[in-house]
Amino acid sequence: MFKKIMFVIALLLSTLAGCYVGKMSDSLDLMNRASGERLSDVDLGDAQVTDEVGFTNILLIGSDSRSELGSEKYGRSDTVMIATIDTNHKCLKLTSLMRDMDVEIPGYGKHKFNSSYAYGGPKLLYQTIAKNFGVRLDGYVEVDFKAFKDIVNEIGGVEVELTEQEASYLNTTNYINGKKNRNVKAGWNTMNGAQALGYCRVRKVANINGTNNDQGRTERQRMVMNGIFAKVKTMPMSKWKKIIDAVLPNITTDISNKDILNYATSVVLMGTTEIHQCQIPVNGHYTDGVSATDGKVLDIELTENKNLLQEFLYDYDGKNKVEALAESAGDQ
C-alpha cells in the first residue's frame, strides 16, 4: 500500500533551475498550480509567527490521497518538511515534522499532526504549524510518489546502505512495489525508484544508524534525499533539465514562476549545496503516549520544541551547533 513520500525536491529543483534562469519558465509551467490553495491567503487567527528578513520557508508535503480513503478530500500528509533558504547565514536547512505529534489543530482539537492535512489540506496544515510552532511559511510544494520514483530513476538510482534486517524486511514485505524489485542486499545498494520509495516507508526495523519507528523513517528520508542531491550535483547540466521536466507534472505548488526563479538565484548566490537538518520533536523532548481518539501518539514538550525549532531556523549559522541540531537526527 503505497504512500506518497516528500523530500526536498523543491530545494533540488530550485538549485537546478538556478543554472537555467531565463530558460526555465516553460518547464515550470508543467507544475500544477492549485487555485484557491495559496498560503498567502490563509487566516492565521491569533497565531504569532516569526517574520524575519532573509529567511524563506517552504512547506514540503507528501500526501496519501488514495481513492479508498473515501471522505478524506486531501488524504493524509505522510511526510511534512520545511525547507529553509537562510540568506543571512548562507545556509540551506531542512526540518522534518513528525506526523504522530499530538498537537492542537485549529477547529478540531488535539489530534495527530498529519490529521490537519486530511481535515483541511495545505491551509489547515499551515494554520496548525503556525499555531503550535510560530513559523511563517512562504508557499508550499506537494509531491506524489510518482515524482519521487521518476527522479530516482532519471538519475540512475540512489546509493543506500542497508542492514541485514532491513534487506530481509524489504525483500519479504510489500513495501517495495513489484516482486522483481525485491532483491536488495545488506550493504550498499543502487536503488531504483520503487526500491528507494519502499525503503523510505519502513518503520518497523532499525536503519543503519540503529534508529527505528517514525524517527528512523524520517531519518531514512533525509539520507535518501542527501543521496539524490549529491548525485545530481555531479551530473552535466544537460541532464538536469531532463530530470526537471520528468518530475514537474507531478508537483503541485502555490509558488509563482517568478518567485521560484528568485529563490533559485538566492541559492546559487549563496554558493553552498550543503543541507543542515533537524527533526521536530527533538530527541529528549517528547514521550510516547496514547490518545483516546488517535491511538499511539507522541506527547511533545510544545514550548521547548517550538523554541528549538525557532533557534534552528533563525539562529543556526551552519557552524556552531544549536540544541535542536545536536539532539535531533542532525546532519546526515
N, C-alpha and C positions, 0 to 999 in steps of 0.2 A: 504494500500500500504506500505509494509514493507521496512524499511531502515536498513542497517547494522550498528550496534552500536559497538563502541570500548571502552573498559575500559582498565584498567591497568592489563590486563591478562598477559602481558609479565612479569611485576613485580611479580605477583602472581605465575606464573609458575617458575620463577627464584627462588623464595623463597622455593617453594615446591621441586624443583629439587635439591636445595642445601642440602637437607636432604637425597638425593638419589644419591649423586655423586658417580660415579663408576657403577651405576645400570641404569642410565637414557639414555644412548646412544641409545638403541633400541627404546625407547619411542620417543626421539627427532627426530629420523629418520622418524616418522609419519608425520612430518610437510612438507609442500610444500616449496621447495627451488626454487625461481623464477630465472631461468637462464637469465643473461643479465640485471638484475634489481638491481645490487649491488650499494649501495650508495657510497661505496669507489671509484667507477669508475666515479662518477659524476663530471663534469667540472663546478666549481662554478664561472668561469669567474673572474671578478674583485671584487666579494663579499669578504668582510673582516669578517672572522669568529673567534670567541674566541676559543682558543685551549689550555686549561689548564689541567695540570696533576691532576688526582684524580677525574675526572668527566666523567661519561659515559651517553650520551644522546641517548635514543632510541625513534624513531618516531613510534607512535601508530596510525594506520589508520583503520577506519571503513568506508567502501565504499558502495555506492548504484550502483551496476553494473547489474541491471535488463536488460533483453533482450530487453525490449521495449525502452531502451534509444538509440537503433539504432547505429548511427555512433560513439557514445562516447565509445571508446575502453575500458576505465577504469571505466566508471561510474563517480559518484561524491563522494567526500570524505564527508560523513555525519558527521563524528567525527574525529578530529585530536588532539592528545595529545603528549606531550613529557614527557617520563618517565626518570627521572634522578637518577642515583646512585652516590651520593656525598660521597666518602670515606674520603675526607678531613674533613668534618664536621659530618660524620657518619649520613647522612640524606637520606631519600627517598623522592623524590619530583615529583609532577605531575602537569603539566601545560596544561590547555585547551586552544586551539587556536580557536576562534570563526569563524565559516565558512562564515559569512556575511561581514567580514572586506574587505574594498575596498583597495586593495594593488596592487603593481606592479608585474605582472607575467612576467618573462623574455621571450621576444619574442612575447608577446601577449598584452602588455599594462596593463592598470588598469582594474581589474575585481574583483569579489568576490573571496576571498581566496580559497574557495573549488573548484573553477573552475580549479585551477592549476593541481589537480589530474586528472580531466576529460581530460585535454589537453595533459598531459604527464606522468601520473602515479607517482609513488614514486620519480622518479628522478626529475621531474619538481617541485613537491611539495617541495623537499629538496632545490632546487635552489631558490624557492620563499621564503622559511624560511630563507635561508642564506642571500639573498639579502635584505630582509626587517628587519630581526631581528639579523643577525650576529651570529647565533648559529650553531656550528658544530655538526653533527649527526653521530653516530657510527653504525647505522643499523636501520632497520625498521621491524615492525611486523604488519601484516594485518589480521584482524579477521572478519569473517562474522557472521551474526545474528544467524546461527545455533550453532556456537561455544558458543556464549553468552547464548542462551537458554539451551544448554546442560549443561553448568557449573552450572547454577542456579538450574536446575532440579536435577543434581547429588548431590548437597549439601542439597537438600530437601527444596529449596526455600530461599528467602531472605526477611528480615523484612523491610517493608516500611510503613511510616506513611503518610496517605492521608488526605486532607481537604475534606469537603463535596462537594465542587465544583469539585475537582479532581476526586473523586469517581463517581459522576454523569457523568462527561465528559467521563471517561474511559468506563463506562457501556453503554453509548448511542452513541458511535462512533466506528469506526473500527480500532482504534489504537491497541487494543488488538485483536490478531488473534484468531478466534473461539468464537462463541457466548457463549459456555459453560464456557469460561474463564472470561466473562464479569459479574462478581459477586463480585467485590471488594467493600469495605465499608469505610466510614470515620473512621479515627483512624488507628491503626496498623493492617497490613495485612502480612501474609506469602505468598508472591507472587511466582508463578511458573515462568518458563522461558518466556512464552508468555506474561504474565501479566507484568513482570518486563521490558521486551522489549518495550511493549506499553507505559508504564509509562515513560520510558526514551526518548520517541519521542515527548512528549507533549510540546507544546509551547504556546498554546492559553490561558491557565489559570495559575494562580499563584500557586506555590508549598507551602509547609508547612512553608517556611521562608518568604512567601509573594513575591517571585521573579517569574516573568513570561518572556515571549518571549524567545529568544535564551539563555539569561543569566539563566533563570530558567531551561531551558532544560539541559544545561551543568552542572548546579548545581545538578539536579536530577541524572545525570550520575555518578557524583562523590559520591553522597550519597549512591547510589546502589553499586558502586564499593567498598566503605568502608564496606558496609554490607556484601558483598561477602567475602572480605578479613578477616573481623572479624570472620565470621562463620567458614571459612576454618581453621583458626588458632586453633579452639577448637576441630578439628576432629583428629582421630588417623591417624598415618602415612600410615596405610594400605589403608585408603580411598583416600589419596592424589594421589597415582599413578593411581587409577581408574579414578579420575577426569581428570588427565593429559591425559591419553590415550583416553578419550572420546572427548576432545576438540582439541587435536593437529592436527588431519587430516583436520580441518577447518581453520588452521592457515598457512599463507604464510610469509616467512621471508628470509632475506639475511644473517642472523647471523649463523655462524657455531656452531656445537655442542660444540666444544671446548670453544668458546667464551661464549656461554650460560652458561656452567658449571663454567667458570671463574667468570662471573657476579654473578651467584648464590652463589658461595663461598664468594664473596665480601659482598653480602647482609647478609649472615649468620654470617660472622665475625663481621659485624657492630653491630649486637646484637639489632636491632630495627625493628619493623614492622609498626611503625607509618609513615603515608604518609602525607607530607605537601603539600598544594595545592595552585594553583594560576590560575587566568584567564586572558588571553590577548584578547582584550584590557582591561586594568584595569578600574574599575568604576571611572568616573570623567575625563577620558582621551579619550573620544570619544563622537560623537553625531550621531543621526540618520540622514541619508541622502538618496538621490535618485540619482541613476546612469542612464544615458541615455540608457545604454545597459543592465544593470542588475537589474533595479528597486530599491527596498529598500536595502540599504547597511548601514554599519557602517563606518562613516568617523572617522578615528583614528588619534590621535596625534602620528605620527610614531616614532619620536625621543624619546619622553617620554616613550612610550610603549616599545621600544627597550631597553632603559636604565633600565627600571623597570624589564623587563624580565631577563636581564643580572644580575641585582642585586639579583634577586630571585635565579637564577640558580647557581651563582658562589660565592655570598657573604653571603646569608642567612644561618645561623648556626643552625636553628631549635629552637632557643631560643628567640633571640631578633627580634621583628617584623621589617620587612622592608616594605616600602610603597607598593610594589607590593602585598604583602601578606595582609597587613592591609586593603587595599582599594578594594581588589578583593573578590571573594567568600570565601577566607580564608580556614581554616581547617574545614572540615565537620565532 
